[in-house]
Every structure is written in C-alpha cells, then in structure tokens.
Amino acid sequence: MKEDTPRIAALFSSATEILYGLGLETQIVAVSHESDFPEQAKHKPSVTFSNIADDRSSVGIDSQVRQLTQQGNALYEIDREKLIALQPDLIVTQQQCDVCAVKYEDVLEVVRSHESLADTQIIALNPISLGEILADIAEVGRAARCAEVASAYIKSLQARITRVSSLTVDIPAEDRPRVACIEWIEPMMLAANWVPELVSMAGGDHGLTQGGRHSAYVGWEALLRYDPEILIVSPCGFDLSRTITEAQVLFQQRGWSTISAVQNKRVFALDGNAYLNRSGPRIVDSLEILAHLIQPERFDVPTKVTEWMTVCHPL
C-alpha cells in the first residue's frame, strides 16, 4: 500500500460515508452501487451490483431474498474486472449483513485470485453498537493513514452524542415512552443492533429488542401487547416516499387503531436508507432525530437535518 495516499474502494454505503467524513474523497476510486451519500459519491465508479429487484413490495423482496439464498445465489456481486482495473490499495467491506452488501468471503476470493491485488489490504467492519461504529471510524482512519484526523472526527461526533445523553440521563424509567422501530414491514422485523441504545440515549425504551444483537422478526401480536407509545417505521434501504407507501400494509393490521402511538398521533415514517440503519457517521444524526421524536420538549428538530420533511413525516 502507498504510505500516504492509498487508493480506496468502499464496498458498502456506510464505508463510503466514513471515508468522506474523513476527507478522503480524492482517494476513493470505487464505491458500492447503493452509495448515495454524500451526493459526490454517486459520481464514483461503482464496483458492486444487486441481483434483487427492489421495486417489489416488502414481502416480495423478502421472498426473493429467501429464494436466492436457498438456491445458493449471491444477493450482491462484485464487478471483478472493474475492481481489478481500479487497483485499490485498501478495500473497506463488511461482515455484518449478507442481505445488505457483498459477502466478505466474496471480497476475499476476488482479491486472492488476482495477483495484481496481492498487496491490497482488506478491512471488514462488523458493528452492532454505537461504540463499535465509532471504533470502525478509527480503524478506517488507521488503515487509510489518517489516524489523527479520525480521532478528531470521532471527538466531534462524541460531543454531539454526549449532548443528547446529558439531556436525558435524568429521565426515570417510568417516564420513558415505549418505542418500537420497524426495520422491515412485511414480514415485520424490529430494529436491534445499536437502535435500542440510541433510543435509550434519546429518552425512550425500546423494550422489544435488545441492543448488541441482530434485528429479528417479531409477530404482530407481540407488538400489540407491547403497545408502543411511539412507533417509527424505517425499513432498511427504503427512502421516505417508499416507506410511506409500504406502511399502508400496517394500517390494515388487526388492532392498528388501538395502539397508543396511533391514538396519540406519534407514528412516524423515517428515511431508513439514510438514517438509523446505516452504520456510519450519520448514526449521530439518527440519534438526534430520535431525540426530537421521543422527547420533543427537550430537543428541537436537528440542525444537521436541513430538509426535515423529506426524511421524516407523521403517518
């Protein structure tokens, strides 16, 4: 690897956002097909592609993913020729979710099978908590030869995190509203990983899932028994308009109108493609969004989210 200016390929969207956050845009030679933030990332060469028809409904996409997996077919693939031609010194990929990005094993296979990539370094991120997301930024910084920049960047993010948590730490358990964040609509999956931690920092209680574990399917009856006081619909990979469309399925479920969040008009659609589900720097934006939705009397609309109504809307 070149000592000062490694050529970098980001094979999932969160890695792309981390690299841009570290000011490494001129060193990024390739990104993944879903890398859409910041805007400049869309103009970088894409070296991955999806085999999933994402224009289908939630249940249709889920069925397709199950079918491809059962058949042993890849959900996402690497454009080998393009990646090899771009000759990255560093590849940042992931080991967290095979349904979200190319498999780590596929990245290893491509690199190992081409002599021209023999010196390419691979780092694979696998965060399941807020702390691990920040640690990933530090790891990318070290690998990209900008550890001091990464340290300063993390400090700025941590300051925003501390500001939120300092304003909610005094809220007793009995005053924290029950929150549920829907990560997939049909079949229904509730968010875990870092989300329960974010909800707690934001002054709520995400009692149906446990932080530090992968998200899991939850039956509708369990949601009704939990009776969330705040319900946030943020399917992974869907923007706000797509989320609003897909959420219509929820309105038809038995007992929908009896849920406390529905009765109190505290059901929100959130752009899950941009926020909450990506394990990059905007996870701090996500925390600030949650803080406003859960404790609006303590937190205004986040200043970082300049176009609020394009990313969050009442349902």
N, C-alpha and C positions, 0 to 999 in steps of 0.2 A: 504494500500500500504506500502511496505517496505520503510523505511525512506531514505536509502542511495542507494540501488541498485534495483530499481523496474524492474520487468520483463516486457518487452515492446513488443507489437505487432503493426506493421506498416501495415495498410490495404490499402495503395496506394503508388505508387513508390516515389512520392515526399517526403512523410513522411520518407520512408526508407533512402533517401539521406540526409535529415535533421539530422536524428539520427546518421548516420555515420559521418556526418560533425561535430557533437558534440562529437565524440569519444565514442559513446555508443554501439559500435558493440557487446561487450560481454553481454550486457543486452537485446539485441534483440533476442526474442525467436521465432518470426514469422514475415513473410512478405507477401506481396501480390504476385500473380502469375506473374505480369509484372515488379516486382522489379528486375532490371538487372544491377544496378549501385550502388556502386562500384562492381567489379567482385565478391567479397566475399559474397555479398548479395544473389547471386544465390545458395549458399550452405545452406542458412537458410530455415527452414520449410515453405512451402507456405500454407496459410490457405484460399485462395480465388481461384476461377476458373471462366473462361469465358464461356458463352453459345453462343458466337459469333464465326462463322467460319471466322477467319481473313485472310484466304488465298483467299478470294474473292476480286473482284475489288472494287474500291472506291464506285461505285454506288451499287454494290452487297451488300457490308457491310451496306451502308446506308439503303437499302431496308430491310435487315434483322433486323436492329435495330428498324426500324419503325414497322415491323411486330410483333416482340417480345413485343414492348411497347404497341401496340394496343391490343394484346392478354392478357396483364397484366402479362407477364412473365418477370422474372428477367434477366437482361443482364449479371450480375455477381452475384455469390453466395459465401457464406462462408462455408467452411468445418467445420461445427459446432463441430463435435466430436474431431477433431484435435485441434481446438482453445480451447475448454474446457480442453482438456488433458494438454495443454501447460500452462494453468493457468496464463495468463498475469495479472500484476497489473495495467498496463496502456495500453490502446488501442488508437492509433492515427489514425483517419479516416478523411473523408472529407464530405463536404456538397455542394461542388461546382458544380459537374457534374455527373449525374447518368449514363452518357454514357461512363464515364472514369473509374469508380471504383464502388465498392459495395455501396449501398444506406446507408445513415446514419441511417435511420429508421430500416433497417435490422440488423445493428450492435446493436442498442438499444434492439431490440427484442431478439436477441441471449443472450445478457448479462442479461436482465431482466428475462428471462425464465429459467435461471440456477442458482441455489442457490450458487454454488461454485464460481460464478463470481460476487457475491453480492457486494464485496468490490472493484471491478475493476473500475478504473476511465477511462472515455472516453473523449477525446477532438476531436472536429471536426473542421478542417481547411476549410476556405472558402475565399481565397484571390482573389481579382480582380485587384490588383495593386502591383507595386513593393514594396511599403511601407508595404503593408499588408503581403507580402511574408516574409519580414524581421521580421515583428511583429509575424508571426507564428513561426519563429525560436525561438524567445524569449519565446513564450507561451509553446512550446515543452520543452525548457530548464527549465522553472519553474516547469512544471509537472514532469519532469524527475529528478528533484533535482540537476540541474547543471546550475543555472541561470547565475552565473559569467562566466562560460565557454561560454554560449550562447552569453552573452554580448560582450565578446572579439571576438568571431567568427563574430558577426554582424558588429563590428567595422572594421574588416579586409575586409569584403565584401563591406561595405560602402566606404572604402578608394578606392577600385577599381572603384566603381560607380562614385565617385567624380572625379577621374582622367579622366574618359571618358567625363563626363558632362562639366568639366572645359575646355576641348579642343574643345567643340562645341558650347558653350554658345554664342560666338561672331558671329556665322553664321546667317546672316539675313534671314528672311522668304523666300525672293525671290531666295536665293541661296541654299535652302534646296530641294534636289530632292524628287519628288513624289515617295513614296514607297507603295507597296502592298505585304502583306504576306498572302499567301494562306494556310489556316489551314485544308481545306478539298477540294479535287479536283472535285469530281462529286457526288452530286451537289456541286457547288463551295461555300465555306464559307471562309470569310476573318477574320483574327485574330483580336480580340479586347482584353478585359481584360487589361493586362499590356503591350501588344505589342505596341500600339500607343505611350505609354510613353517611352518605350525602344527605339523606332525608333526616337523619338524626341531627346532624350539624345544622340543618336548616330549621330545626324546631319541631319536627314531626316524628312519627313512629311508623316504620314500615314493617309491621308485625307479621306479615305472611311469608316473608322470605328472610334469609339470614345472609349477612354480608360475608364476603370471603368465600362464597360458594357460587357455582354457576347457576344461572337462571333456570327455572324449572316450570313445567306445565302445572297449572293449578285449575281445579274444577270450578265451575261457576257457583256451585253450592257453597264451596269454601269461601268464595268472595262475598256471597250474600251473608254468610254467618259473621264474617269479619266486619261487614258493614262500614266500608271506608268513609271517612268524613271528607277526604279529598281524593279524587281519582284522576290520575294523569295517564293519558293514552299516548304512548310514544313508541310505536313499532320500529324496531331496528331496520334501518335502510329506507324508511318512508319519510318524505318531506311533509310539510304541514297540510297541503291540499290533499295529498294521498291519504294521510291519516284521517282527516275529516270524512272522506268518502268511505274508507274502510270501517270507521267507527259506527256507521249506521247499523252494522250487524249487532252491536251491543244493545242498541235501543230496542231490539226485538226480543231480547232475552227475558225470560220469566223473572219477575221481581225487580226489573231495572228501576222502575219508578219509586220503589220503596227504599232504595239505597240512600243513605244520609247525604252523600256527596251530590246526588242528583237532586234531592229535595232542596238542598241549600245552594244550588247552582255553583258548585265547586268541582265541576268536571272540566278538565282542560285537555285540549289536543296540543301536543308539543312536537316540534320537528325532531324526531328521533334520529334522523340521518345526520343532523348537525350536532345535536346535544344529547346528553345523558348516556348514549350508547357507544360513543367514541372514546377510546382511552388515550386521549391526547390532551393538549393544553386547554381546550375548550371545556374540559370537565369542570374547571373552576367557574366558567360562565354558567355551566349547568347547575352548580351549587347555588350560585346567586339567583338563578331563575327559580329554583325550588324554594329558596328562602322567601322570595316575594310571594310565590303561590301559597306557601304554607303559613307564613307569618307576615301578611301584607301590612299589618300595623307597625311592624318593626323594620320592614325593608321595602324600599321603592323599587320600581322597575329597574333592572340592572343597567347601568350606563353603558356597559360593553355591548349590550344587545340594542343596537341602534334602530332596528326595524322590528319592534316588538310584535306587532300584529301579523307579521309574515312568518313568525316562528312559533307563536303561542296564541291560542284562541279558545274561548269558552265553548263547550259543547252543550 
